Amino acid sequence: MARRDGRAHPGGVRTEAPTTARGAVAGFLENPVVGMAPWIIFSLLVGPGRFEIAVVLALSTTVVLVAAGRIVHRGSSWKLLELADLFFFAALAVVGLLASDSTRHWLETYAGEVSNVALVVIAFGSMAVRRPFTLPYAREQVDPAVWNTPTFLRTNYLITGVWGLAFLVAALAGAYGDLVLHNPNNIWTGWIIQILAIVAALRFTAWYPDVARARALRRAGLPGPEPPHLAGMFLPLAGLLVPIGIAVLVFDDNVWWLGVALIVGGSLLTKALTAHA
């Protein structure tokens, strides 16, 4: 693929990296993770007594990002994720203002799962209609010559699918905590599993495009770097095991031994992966 970063990639197109503040902002807004920021904020924050603050932060983030996108990319078409962000969180804000106490309680308990399921539908639905939601973001970062190449399209399908799976895992974990454990604030189902799923998707989004570009160069017989090692994909996840272990020691005395195991195992695994990353 040919990226707008000043480096040559398959397709032989070289373009200049943005050097101005406007270019830096554009590069930030062109990342599909930015479009999912309101959903991530909401799904992690919402819970008993936190519905209002979660909606306000998610909607405020949405408005700021959409406004910035319209300023930086004047005349650009609306992205599916932008429209979904605005509609979903504006609707939740209105419902929250008008809801009865019982409805508000239901929202505080289950709105996190609803938002995760909504993003699962967006992810797999966009793939089903052959318009993965990461595609508009990715096209803003590369030369139009590669927009319809198999490598570029396959990369976007994979990244979109991984995000769909991450939010599906988060939805199932939250639902288990709410419906089976009857504890929306359970440290495992409400926090650890959901955070690990999101971090895994974030890391894959950053890691896999370099893998795809390196493989495409090699298939084309062009010089280029070796594909990044798989260790680089899992290194951030291994690094998370230590703070997770500390959190388990602090908040879940019943399994203190698991906290110790996570701290020791995370340290050893991080060291091992660092040697290969």
N, C-alpha and C positions, 0 to 999 in steps of 0.2 A: 504494500500500500504506500501511497505517497502522502506523507503528512506535511502539514504546514508548520514544520519545526526546523527547517533548514537542513534536514538530513535526507539523503537519497534513499528511496525505498523502491520495491518493485513497481514498475511503471516508468521509471527513469525521470520522474518529475522532482525538481528541487525548488522549494519555496522558502521564503524568509520567515524566521520566527518573529512573533510580535515583540516589539521592544518598548512600546509606550505603555502608559498606565491603562489606556483603553484596551490595548492588546492583551494585557494581563487579565483584565476583567473579562474580556471576551473568552479567553482560554479557560477561565474558571467556569463561566456560564455554559460552555460547550461540553462540559463533563456531564454525562447522564446521571451521575450520582447526585449532582446538585438538584436535579429535578425530583429526586426521591428524598431529599433532605426533609421536607415537611412531613412525609409519611414516617420516616425513621424517628424524627422528633416526637411525633404524636404517639406512635405505637409504643415507644419506650417510656413516655411520661404519663400516659393516661392510666387512671386507676381511681380507686375510691378517694374522693376529695380532691382529685387532680384533673377532672375533666375540663373545667373552664380554662385553667392555665395551659393545658395541652392544646386545646383548640386555638386559643389566642396566639400562642407561639407558632403553631403550624400555619395558621392563616396569615399571620404577619410575615413569616418567612416566605410563604407563597407569593404574597403581594410584592414584596421587595424583589424577589427573584424574577417574577414576571415583568415588573416595571424595568428592572435593569436589562433584561433581555430585549425588551422592545426598544430601549434607548440605544443599546449597543448594536443590535441587528435590526435597524429600521427597515420596514418593508418585508421582513421575513415572515413566513407562515407560522401559525400557532402549532406547537407540538402537542401530541396527545397527552403527555404527562402534565403539561402546563394547564390544559383545560380540565383534566381530571383533578389536579390539585385545587384549582379555584372552585370548581363545582362541589367537590366533596367537603372541603373544610368550610366553605361558606354555608353549605346546607347544614352541617353539624352546628355551626355557630347559631344559625336561626333556630334550629330545633332545640338547642340548649337553652336559648332565651325563653322560648315558649313552652318548654316541656314541664310536665307535672313532676312532683317529687319522685314518683315511682318510675317515670320514664328516665329522669335524670340518673336515678340509681342504676337502672339497666344500662344506660350509656356509660356510666363510670365503670361498670363491670365488664361490659362486652364490646365497647367501641374499639378497643385495641384489636380484637380479633376481626371485627368488621373491616377496619382499615387494612389489616393484613390480607384478608380475603379479597378485598377490592383490588389491591395491587397484584395479587395472584391472577385475578381475572384479566386485569389490564395487560400483564406480561404475556400470559399464554394466549389471550384473545388477539393481541397485536401480532403474535407469531402466526396464529391461525389464518389471519387475513394477509399474511406475508408483508407486514409492516412492523417489525419488532420496534418497540418504543425507543430503543437506543439509537436507531438508525438516523433520525434527524440530527441528533447531537454529534454522532460520528461524522456525518457528512459535512458538518461545519468545520471539522478538523483536518479533512483530507482534500486532495485534489479531485475535482469532478471526474477525472479520467478513471478513477478506481471505484466509483460509486456502485457499479454493477458487477465488479469482479467477484468470482466465487470466494476468494479469501476474505474480502471485506464483508460480504453478506453473511458468510458462515460465522465469522467472528461476532457479528451483531446478534445472530440467532443464539449463539452459545451464551453470550453475556446476558441477554434478555432472559433466557431460560434459567440461568443460574440465579438471577434475581427473583424470578418467579418461585423457584424452589426454596430460596432463603426465606421469603415471606410466607410460604406455605409451612415451613418448619416453625416459624415464629407463631403463625396462627394456631397450629396444632398444639404447640407448647402452651400458649396462653389459654386455649380452650381446655386443656387438661387441668391446668391450675385452677380455672374458674369452675368447671363442671364436675371434675372428679375430686380434686383436693379442696375445693371451696375456699381457695386462698389466692386471690388475685396478686398478692404481693409475695408469693412464694419465690425465694431467691433463685431457684432453678428454672421454673417454668416462666416466671415473670421477667427475669433478668438475664441469667447466665446463658441459657440456651438461645434466647432471642438475640443477644448481643453477639454470640459466637457465629450464628447464622449470617447476621448482617456483615460482620467483619470478614467472614469467608467470602461473601459476595463482593465486598469492596476490594479485597485482595485479588480475587480472580479478575475483576474489571481492570485492575492496574497491571496484572501479570500477563494475562493471556494475549493481548494485542502484540506485545513484543515477541512472544512465542510464534504467533501467526506470521508476523513480518519476517522473522528469521527463517522460518520454514519456507516461506514463499520465495525468499532470496535464494535459498539453496536449491529449490526445485527449478528456479530459472537459471541456475548456473552462475549466479552473480556473487561477488564477494560480500561478506557480511559477518556479523557476530554469530556465535553459537546460540541456539535457542536457550533461554534462561532455564536453569535447573529447577526441577520440581520442588527442591528444598526452599527456593525463594518464595514459592506460593504458600508454604505452610509455616514459614518462620514467624510471621506476625501472630499466627494462631498459637504457636508454641509459647511465644512471649506473653500471651494473655493468661496462660495457665497459672503463672505465679500470682498476679493480682487476684485471679479467681480463687486460688487456694487461700490467700489471705482473707478474702471476703467470706469464704466458708468458715474459716476459723473464728471470725468475728460474729457472724450472723447465724451460724448453724452448729452449735456445740455438739449436737447429736452425732455428727460425722466429722469430728475434728481430725480423725485419722486420714480422711479423704483430703482435707485441706492440706495436711502435711505432705501427702503423696503428690498432690497437684503442684505444690511448690518445688519439691525435689525433682519430680518428673519434668516439670516445665523448664527448670534450670538446665537439666541434663539434655533435654531434647533441643532447647534453644542453642546450646553449645554445639551439639552434633550437626544441626541444620546450618548453623553459621559457617561451619567448615566447608560446606558444599554449595552454599548459595552464591 
